[in-house]
Amino acid sequence: MAETMIPILPCTSIDETLEFYGALGFDTTYRQERPNTYAVVQRGGMVLHLFVMKGLDPESSFSTCYVETTDVESLYEAFTAGLREAYGRVPLRGVPRMNPIKETSDGVRQFIVVDPGGNFIRIGQPPGVSDDDDVPRGRPNDMAVPRGRSAAVVPRGGRKLEVVRGGRDRPPPMSRLERAVETAVRLSEGKGDHPGAATLLDRALTSNEPVPDGLLFRALTLRADLAVRIGDEELAIRVIDDLDQIPLTEDDLVVLADDVQRVEELRDYLTPRR
């Protein structure tokens, strides 16, 4: 016996929503107008049912679903390319929009697409899951740590984990700015509280605590992103100008790959205003 669970998500306009999912590479496999407006879209193993809900406010929608994939990078690239072609630029604020790809504290790489109905489509790739069965993604064979030894492992996103005896990961104590960045991401991505995340980050950025260039780059990238989402594009431009002045080493560029990519995405989004 086999079962499949398929989310049924609300929208305000079936035409606008189908156009959006078409830009993401989905095909419309079913559509009806009576007795109620309803449609089905599909892209590979991703299937969504959509219906029109009167009185729906997309800005305050709480509907969501989670997609687990073996290649989150390819989906992110395909979605951004499709949205750029359809809209002229990738929408980064309001509804619809696409949030940046990130690596969570537990190693899941994911991004969020918010469709015209305000539905959050979270797309993630768990650690060790890949299309390559021989070498799990993000953990090549040469990263194996001999028993009884320890090694410093720096994943994307910059949090260093010390692999200690017994296979347990022990993160070093977090600085105030590191804690602020982590909490601000959760506020913004999880709750949609972009102003609250910006306020928290601003307080940490104005402290007298010494900050490594890499961490400062991460924090300011997030601050520029939040400025765009709030609608303060002038601030976002100023922050990106500050980012351009931060010296990064080759190691920094590897660890901060997602942040460097996000700066370029923000720069592209702001190009009409620059």
RAHU-V395862 format. One record per residue. RES is the residue in one small letter. OMEGA is omega in whole degrees, -180 to 180 (* if undefined). BURIAL is I if it has 24 or more other ideal C-beta (glycine too) atoms within 12 Angstrom, else O. Layout:
res->RES omega->OMEGA burial->BURIAL
res->RES omega->OMEGA burial->BURIAL
This chain:
res->m omega->-180 burial->O
res->a omega->-180 burial->O
res->e omega->175 burial->O
res->t omega->177 burial->O
res->m omega->-176 burial->O
res->i omega->179 burial->O
res->p omega->175 burial->I
res->i omega->-170 burial->O
res->l omega->-179 burial->I
res->p omega->174 burial->I
res->c omega->178 burial->I
res->t omega->180 burial->I
res->s omega->-179 burial->I
res->i omega->-179 burial->I
res->d omega->-180 burial->O
res->e omega->-178 burial->I
res->t omega->179 burial->I
res->l omega->176 burial->I
res->e omega->179 burial->I
res->f omega->-179 burial->I
res->y omega->174 burial->I
res->g omega->177 burial->I
res->a omega->179 burial->I
res->l omega->179 burial->I
res->g omega->177 burial->I
res->f omega->172 burial->I
res->d omega->173 burial->O
res->t omega->-176 burial->I
res->t omega->179 burial->O
res->y omega->176 burial->O
res->r omega->175 burial->O
res->q omega->179 burial->O
res->e omega->-178 burial->O
res->r omega->0 burial->O
res->p omega->176 burial->O
res->n omega->-179 burial->O
res->t omega->-170 burial->I
res->y omega->179 burial->I
res->a omega->178 burial->I
res->v omega->177 burial->I
res->v omega->-178 burial->I
res->q omega->173 burial->O
res->r omega->-175 burial->I
res->g omega->180 burial->O
res->g omega->179 burial->O
res->m omega->180 burial->I
res->v omega->177 burial->I
res->l omega->170 burial->I
res->h omega->-175 burial->I
res->l omega->176 burial->I
res->f omega->180 burial->I
res->v omega->179 burial->I
res->m omega->179 burial->I
res->k omega->178 burial->O
res->g omega->180 burial->O
res->l omega->174 burial->I
res->d omega->-177 burial->O
res->p omega->-178 burial->I
res->e omega->-179 burial->O
res->s omega->-179 burial->O
res->s omega->178 burial->I
res->f omega->-178 burial->O
res->s omega->-179 burial->I
res->t omega->170 burial->I
res->c omega->-177 burial->I
res->y omega->178 burial->O
res->v omega->176 burial->I
res->e omega->-176 burial->O
res->t omega->176 burial->I
res->t omega->-179 burial->I
res->d omega->-177 burial->O
res->v omega->-179 burial->I
res->e omega->-178 burial->I
res->s omega->178 burial->O
res->l omega->180 burial->I
res->y omega->180 burial->I
res->e omega->-180 burial->O
res->a omega->-179 burial->I
res->f omega->-180 burial->I
res->t omega->179 burial->I
res->a omega->180 burial->O
res->g omega->179 burial->I
res->l omega->179 burial->I
res->r omega->179 burial->O
res->e omega->-177 burial->O
res->a omega->-173 burial->O
res->y omega->-178 burial->I
res->g omega->174 burial->O
res->r omega->-179 burial->I
res->v omega->179 burial->I
res->p omega->-176 burial->I
res->l omega->-180 burial->I
res->r omega->180 burial->I
res->g omega->-179 burial->O
res->v omega->-1 burial->I
res->p omega->177 burial->I
res->r omega->177 burial->I
res->m omega->-180 burial->I
res->n omega->-176 burial->I
res->p omega->174 burial->I
res->i omega->-177 burial->I
res->k omega->172 burial->I
res->e omega->-178 burial->I
res->t omega->-178 burial->I
res->s omega->178 burial->I
res->d omega->172 burial->O
res->g omega->178 burial->I
res->v omega->174 burial->I
res->r omega->-175 burial->I
res->q omega->171 burial->I
res->f omega->-176 burial->I
res->i omega->171 burial->I
res->v omega->176 burial->I
res->v omega->-175 burial->I
res->d omega->-177 burial->I
res->p omega->177 burial->I
res->g omega->-179 burial->I
res->g omega->179 burial->I
res->n omega->179 burial->I
res->f omega->175 burial->I
res->i omega->-178 burial->I
res->r omega->-176 burial->I
res->i omega->-174 burial->I
res->g omega->176 burial->I
res->q omega->-179 burial->I
res->p omega->178 burial->I
res->p omega->179 burial->I
res->g omega->179 burial->O
res->v omega->-176 burial->O
res->s omega->172 burial->O
res->d omega->179 burial->O
res->d omega->-176 burial->O
res->d omega->-175 burial->O
res->d omega->-178 burial->O
res->v omega->180 burial->O
res->p omega->-178 burial->O
res->r omega->174 burial->I
res->g omega->-180 burial->I
res->r omega->178 burial->O
res->p omega->-176 burial->O
res->n omega->-175 burial->O
res->d omega->176 burial->O
res->m omega->180 burial->O
res->a omega->-179 burial->O
res->v omega->180 burial->O
res->p omega->-180 burial->O
res->r omega->178 burial->O
res->g omega->180 burial->O
res->r omega->175 burial->O
res->s omega->180 burial->O
res->a omega->176 burial->O
res->a omega->180 burial->O
res->v omega->-179 burial->I
res->v omega->179 burial->I
res->p omega->172 burial->I
res->r omega->-178 burial->I
res->g omega->168 burial->I
res->g omega->179 burial->I
res->r omega->-180 burial->I
res->k omega->176 burial->I
res->l omega->176 burial->I
res->e omega->179 burial->O
res->v omega->-173 burial->I
res->v omega->-178 burial->O
res->r omega->-179 burial->O
res->g omega->175 burial->O
res->g omega->-178 burial->O
res->r omega->179 burial->O
res->d omega->-179 burial->O
res->r omega->179 burial->O
res->p omega->177 burial->I
res->p omega->179 burial->O
res->p omega->-179 burial->O
res->m omega->175 burial->O
res->s omega->-180 burial->I
res->r omega->-178 burial->O
res->l omega->177 burial->I
res->e omega->179 burial->I
res->r omega->-179 burial->I
res->a omega->179 burial->I
res->v omega->-179 burial->I
res->e omega->-180 burial->I
res->t omega->180 burial->I
res->a omega->177 burial->I
res->v omega->-180 burial->I
res->r omega->178 burial->O
res->l omega->-176 burial->I
res->s omega->-175 burial->I
res->e omega->-175 burial->I
res->g omega->-175 burial->O
res->k omega->-177 burial->O
res->g omega->-179 burial->I
res->d omega->-178 burial->O
res->h omega->177 burial->I
res->p omega->179 burial->O
res->g omega->178 burial->O
res->a omega->-180 burial->I
res->a omega->180 burial->I
res->t omega->179 burial->O
res->l omega->-178 burial->I
res->l omega->180 burial->I
res->d omega->180 burial->I
res->r omega->-179 burial->O
res->a omega->-179 burial->I
res->l omega->-179 burial->I
res->t omega->179 burial->O
res->s omega->-179 burial->O
res->n omega->-178 burial->O
res->e omega->175 burial->O
res->p omega->-175 burial->O
res->v omega->174 burial->O
res->p omega->-178 burial->O
res->d omega->-179 burial->I
res->g omega->179 burial->I
res->l omega->178 burial->I
res->l omega->179 burial->I
res->f omega->178 burial->I
res->r omega->-176 burial->I
res->a omega->-178 burial->I
res->l omega->175 burial->I
res->t omega->177 burial->I
res->l omega->-180 burial->I
res->r omega->177 burial->I
res->a omega->178 burial->I
res->d omega->179 burial->I
res->l omega->178 burial->I
res->a omega->178 burial->I
res->v omega->-177 burial->I
res->r omega->178 burial->I
res->i omega->-179 burial->I
res->g omega->179 burial->O
res->d omega->-175 burial->O
res->e omega->177 burial->I
res->e omega->177 burial->O
res->l omega->180 burial->I
res->a omega->179 burial->I
res->i omega->180 burial->I
res->r omega->-179 burial->O
res->v omega->178 burial->I
res->i omega->175 burial->I
res->d omega->177 burial->O
res->d omega->179 burial->O
res->l omega->-179 burial->I
res->d omega->-178 burial->O
res->q omega->-178 burial->O
res->i omega->179 burial->I
res->p omega->179 burial->O
res->l omega->176 burial->I
res->t omega->177 burial->O
res->e omega->177 burial->O
res->d omega->177 burial->O
res->d omega->-177 burial->O
res->l omega->177 burial->O
res->v omega->-178 burial->O
res->v omega->-175 burial->I
res->l omega->-175 burial->I
res->a omega->180 burial->I
res->d omega->-179 burial->I
res->d omega->177 burial->I
res->v omega->178 burial->I
res->q omega->-178 burial->I
res->r omega->178 burial->I
res->v omega->180 burial->I
res->e omega->177 burial->O
res->e omega->178 burial->I
res->l omega->179 burial->I
res->r omega->178 burial->I
res->d omega->180 burial->O
res->y omega->-176 burial->I
res->l omega->-175 burial->I
res->t omega->180 burial->O
res->p omega->-178 burial->O
res->r omega->-174 burial->O
res->r omega->* burial->O
